[in-house]
Amino acid sequence: MALNCPKCRAPMAVLRLDEIEIDRCSQCHGLWFDGRELEKLRKRPGAAALDDGDPAVGKKFNEFDRISCPRCTTTMVRMVAPEQPHIWYELCSVCGGSYFDAGEFRDFLSWSPLDLWRRLFSSPRR
């Protein structure tokens, strides 16, 4: 089933990395991961290249925090990456899918000591 982006509503294209298929928005370049795909890709060489979007565009679309799952239409939950509190992504509590705005997945994969600093001194999410 073809998906539309939960943020900008543009069609999403299917990308493959080995046997894993993910969906990338044709316009804003956000990424949709079906349940368990995120975990499979976390340590996969070359996975960061899937996120070719402009982080400035992703930051703009990250302001939309009430979105529906493109798979099952459930309202998604805003999540904070535990080790990287500056990264907000959306998670579907029903189907387990997750959505990352452009630039977020690439950042998510590249943890650094700066992320520890951000975690220690970041303000609480509201």
C-alpha positions in Angstrom: 0.0 0.0 0.0 1.4 3.4 -1.0 1.7 5.8 1.9 1.4 9.6 2.1 3.6 11.6 4.4 2.0 12.2 7.8 3.5 15.7 7.9 3.2 17.3 4.4 0.8 14.7 2.8 3.0 14.1 -0.3 3.5 10.6 -1.6 6.2 8.5 -0.1 8.6 6.4 -2.1 9.8 3.0 -1.0 13.6 2.6 -0.5 15.5 -0.6 0.1 18.6 -1.3 2.2 19.3 -4.9 1.8 16.0 -6.7 2.6 14.6 -3.7 4.6 12.1 -1.4 2.9 11.4 2.0 4.4 9.3 4.9 3.0 10.7 8.4 2.3 8.6 11.4 1.6 9.0 12.7 -2.0 8.7 16.3 -0.8 10.0 16.9 2.8 12.1 13.8 2.9 10.8 12.6 6.2 11.3 8.8 6.9 8.7 6.2 7.9 9.8 3.0 9.5 7.3 0.2 10.0 7.6 -1.7 13.3 11.0 -3.1 14.0 12.7 -1.6 10.9 14.2 1.2 13.0 16.0 -1.4 15.2 17.2 -3.4 12.2 18.7 -0.3 10.6 20.3 1.3 13.6 23.6 -0.6 13.2 23.4 -1.2 9.5 26.3 0.3 7.4 25.0 2.8 5.0 21.7 3.4 6.8 22.4 7.1 7.4 22.4 7.7 3.6 18.7 7.0 3.5 18.1 10.3 5.3 19.1 12.7 2.5 16.8 15.5 3.6 17.6 19.0 4.7 17.7 19.3 8.5 16.3 22.9 8.3 13.2 21.5 6.5 12.9 18.8 9.1 13.1 21.3 11.9 10.2 23.2 10.3 8.1 20.1 9.9 9.0 19.0 13.5 6.7 21.7 14.7 3.7 19.6 13.6 3.2 17.4 16.7 -0.3 16.0 16.2 -0.1 13.7 13.2 -1.9 10.5 12.2 -0.1 7.2 11.5 0.1 6.7 7.7 -0.5 3.0 8.2 -3.4 2.8 10.6 -4.5 6.5 11.1 -4.0 6.3 14.9 -2.8 9.6 16.5 1.0 9.2 16.9 2.9 9.9 20.2 5.7 12.4 20.2 8.9 10.6 21.6 12.2 11.9 22.7 15.3 9.8 22.0 16.6 8.9 25.5 20.3 9.5 24.7 19.6 12.4 22.4 16.9 14.6 23.9 17.1 17.1 21.1 15.6 14.5 18.7 11.8 14.3 18.7 10.2 11.7 16.5 6.7 10.2 16.3 5.7 6.7 17.3 2.5 4.8 16.6 1.3 2.9 19.7 -0.8 0.6 17.6 1.3 -0.6 14.7 4.8 0.3 16.1 5.8 2.5 13.2 7.9 5.6 13.6 8.4 8.8 11.7 11.6 10.9 11.6 11.7 14.4 10.0 14.4 15.1 7.5 17.8 15.0 9.2 16.6 13.4 12.4 17.4 9.8 11.5 21.0 10.7 10.4 21.5 12.6 13.7 19.9 9.6 15.6 22.5 7.3 14.1 25.5 9.5 15.0 25.6 9.7 18.7 28.6 11.7 20.1 29.8 13.0 23.5 28.1 16.3 22.6 24.8 14.4 22.9 25.7 13.5 26.5 26.3 17.2 27.2 22.9 18.1 25.6 21.2 15.4 27.7 22.7 16.8 31.0 21.8 20.4 30.3 18.7 20.3 28.2 15.5 21.8 29.5 12.5 19.4 30.1 10.1 18.8 27.1 6.7 20.3 27.4 
